[in-house]
Amino acid sequence: MTFNKILVVVVILFLICPANVQAFNLGKVFKESYRAEALKKTIIAIKLMDKAIVQKDKLSKTDKYAIEMRLAHLNNLIKKYNLTEKHYLESTKLMYNAIEPLQHLEFFYLSQKNWKKLIRTSKKTLKIDPKNKTSMTRIAFSYYSLKKYKKASDEYNKILKLYPLDLGVRNMIGWSNAYGKKKKEALKAFEKIIEFSPFHISAKRGLMFLKKK
């Protein structure tokens, strides 16, 4: 019998065995779940975690949080995006003062190009950590993606005040203003980048773009 078949048999026995017959061991559940994932048996990995989450009276808040985060990850692997979102949202409720689950949810919305939900979630992060660069950048990029260039420029400028030499941020200020028909502001941003980094490709393209306008 191959290792894969042995794993499947072990997992099936674990899943069908009544909770009162077997001692619940969360560490073992995670171990088997990771093993199943490594073997690309994602459905089995999910079923293991689903069985664990119903053991509510035996789980701490941290345990429940870890399970919800794992279920979000696993469902994302098989493109069950509704369930991915559901489990990430549950994780944010369990740890409502934590940045970690919010930023995982942010990344999920970013991957889905769900800009409005990304903005809302990133703003929740900023209520906890007002100068969180990742969340600030995601808000700015969301407005840029929604073609709300004035708002995008405003948000990127907030970041630039905290990170004056971040040429990526300055470059996005340039492009936000270029597309927002603020030629003077765009030119200023791109020219300053070229001063600091003479071979900056995107800034050079920005200047060429402005010359055509």
N, C-alpha and C positions, 0 to 999 in steps of 0.2 A: 504494500500500500504506500503510495507517495505521501510526502509531507503535506501537500495541499489537501489530499483526501482525509488525512488524519485530522488536520485542522478543522475541516468542515464537520467531521463527526463530533469532535470535541465541542465545537460551538453549538451544534444542534442539540446535543445533550444538555449543555448549559442553558440554552433557551427554553427547552421544554421541561426542565426540572423545576418543580414548584419551589417558590421562594422559601416556604417553611421547611423544605427538605434540605436545601443547601445553605450553608452559611454565606451571607453576602460579603463579598470581598471586592471593594471598589478598585483596588490596585490590580487585581487579577482581571477585572473587566477592561480596564484601560490597556493592560498588557495584551490581552487577546484582540482588542479592537485595533491597536496599532499593528499587531501581527497580521491581522486580516487586511488592513489597508495596504501594508507593504506587499502583500500578495495580490493586490488589486481586487480584493473581495469586499468592495466598499459597502454593498448592501448588508453583508454580514456584520461589518464593523458598526453600521448604523443600528442594526437590530440589537447588538450588544449594549450600546449606549441607551437605546430606548428602554431596554429592560431595566437598566440601572436607574433611570430617572424616575421610575414609578416607586422606587424604594424611598419615598419621601421622608418617612419617619426615621430612616437610618442615615440620612444625609444632612450635612451641615450646609449653610448657605454657600460656602466656598466650593463644596462638592458639587452642588447643583449648578453653580456658575461654570465650573470646569466642564461639566457634562454638556451644558447648553452651548458653550463655545466649541466643543468638539463636534457636536451635532451640526452646528452651523458650517464648520469646515468640511465635514464629510458630505453634507447635502450639496454644498457648493461644488464639490468634486464631480458629482453626477448631474450637475446642472438643475437641481431642484431648488430654484432660486426663491420661490415663495417660502419654502421651509428654511432655507438659509437665512432669509430676512427675519422670519419668525423667531428662530433660535437666537440670533444676534439681539433682537429686541428684548427677548426674555433675559438675556445676560445683562443688558443695560438696566433692566428693572431690579435685578438681584444685586448688582453693584452700582447703584445710582450715583455714587460719588466718585467712581473710578473712570479714568480716562481710557484705559485699555479697551474695554468693550465698545466704547463709542468710536474709537479710531479704527477698530476692525470693521465696524458698521460703515464708517466713512469710506474705507477702502472698497467695501462691497459695492456701495452706491457709485463710487468712482468707476469701478469695473463695469457697472451696468449703465454708465453714463446717465444716471438719474440725478441730474444737477440740482433740482429743487430739494429733493430729500437730502442730498449731500450738504447743501447749504444749511438746512435746518439742523442736521446732526452735528455739523462742525460748530455751529453756534452754541449748541449744548456743551460741547467740549470747552469752548472758550469761556463759558460761565464758570467752569471749574479751574481752568488754566488760561487766563486772558491773553497771554503772550505765546501760546502754543503755535509755533511756526507752521507745523504741518497742517493744522486745521485752518489757520489763517490763509495759507496758500491754496488750500482746497476751495475755500469760499471764493477767493479771487479768481481762480481758474474756472469755477462753475459759472460765475457771472460772464467771464470771457467766452465760455462755450455757449452760453445763452445769448451771446451778442449784445450783452448789456455792458458796453465798453466803458462808460463813465463809472459805473459801480466797480467794474473790474480794476480800473486805474486807481480808484480811491482805495480799494482793498490792498492792492499791491504797494501803494505808497505807505500804508500803515506798516507793512512788513519792512519796507526800505528804511524807515526811521529806526527800526531795531537792528537791521543788518545792512548798513550803508554800502558795503562792498559786495553785496550779493548781485552779481551781474545778471544772473538768470531772472531775478525779480525786476531789475532795472530794464532788462530786455522786454519783459512782458508789459511793463509800463509803456515802453515805446510802441509795441504792437497794439496795445489797447487804445492808445491815443491815435495811432495811425489809422486803424479801422474806425475809430470814433470821430474821425475827421478833425482831430486836434493836431494839426501838422506841426505847429510850433513846439508843443510839449513833446511830441514824438521825436522830433529832430533833436531836441535837447537831450533826451534820454539816450538815443542811439549814438550821438556824438560823444557823450561822456563815456559810454562803454568803449568806444574806439580809442579814447585817450588812455584808458586803463588796460585795454586788451586790443591792440591794433589789428589782430587777425580774427576777431570775433565774427564768425560767419553770419549768424542771424542778424546782428546789428548792421553789418554791411548790406545784407539783403534789405533790411529795413530802410536804409538810406536810399538804396536804389528804387525801392517801392515809392518812397516819398517824392523822388525826382520826377516820377511819371504822373504825379498828381497835379 
